Amino acid sequence: MSPFSLMQTLGHQQVVFCHDEAVGLKAIIAIHDTTLGPALGGVRFWAYASEEEALVDVLRLSRGMTYKAAVSGLNLGGGKAVIIGNPLQIKSEALLRRFGQFVESLGGRYITAEDMGVSVRDMEYIRMETAYVTGLPEEMGGSGDPSPVTAYGVYLGMKAAWKKLTGTDALKGVKVLVQGLGKVGMALVENLHKESAVIYATDLSAAQLERAQAQYNIHPVSPDAWYAHPVDILAPCARGGILNQDTIPHLRCAVIAGSANNQLADEKADSYRLADRGILYAPDFLINAGGLINVYTELEGYSRPRALARTEYIYEATLRVFSTAEQRGVSPHEAAMQLAEERIRAISTLRTRTSQLNLSLSIA
């Protein structure tokens, strides 16, 4: 499918291809929707197998940011960026600053932030070339690492899902498997440990598993066919697409609630495959919105207590999505998307009417 066909299918407003051979930069910035506000989303630095894979990823991720912001009640649009290449090999100050210049050229339509392969220090370099940056270090007035807030939101979404299924949101003794022990996954493990959940975990890094075992007494699970391990709750916290026609038949859990973006390989088909198996799915773009809420709070003058308080809305919003799904006879994923789209349409209509009213008053 051509880039324009993909944009049309997913509803994007703008895609910018950024290239500077001198510094090794190949990047794509995707702006999905700016109805509610400027498009905000992190920049991901990844060694994609192909440029086509990078394009599909940034389009899906940016679209997810639109829904994430809308369903979370934020006045933001959806955007995302990817830098193509191995960050361990090609990342440099010059490359990051050149990317910042491309962000600046968009005049605020897109605000960038930290994502996979990009550090808080990297954001400082980008900030040297553009003001449209969030996720800056605390000493620069920023929010620092958003991972703890993201993990807190996932934890609350998980508790809401467990309440919907069992009538209680207490996770003591509940068996939870966390796939991926990056910053968010490890912070989620910490939250679960505090509530005395029985924690299983898997990661490609043996060192990360050993660390989690030493700190939180987790039970290590092999990265091979981890999704078939019998648990109450499965928490995917690595890359997307792991819930698909091949893995879903082997799942042995009651709830899925994790931080990974785009967990469903085929959004509609896989959401109903889970429903058909009786597995309650907490939509990823809703419960992992804590990171977005965190950097949104930074735009106002950062306060961690305020960011955490706003993130607590995820619990209520997740229960609302489950209720809407039941009422409309759709999957929770579709219900969350419908609620997001309804908010976008409502605000768009409101702004159109306001503009018409102001025009009428100016003519009169």
Summary of the structure (lengths in Angstrom):
residues: 364
radius of gyration: 20.3
end to end distance: 50.0
largest distance: 72.8
contacts: 1330
relative contact order: 0.12
helix: 51%
strand: 16%
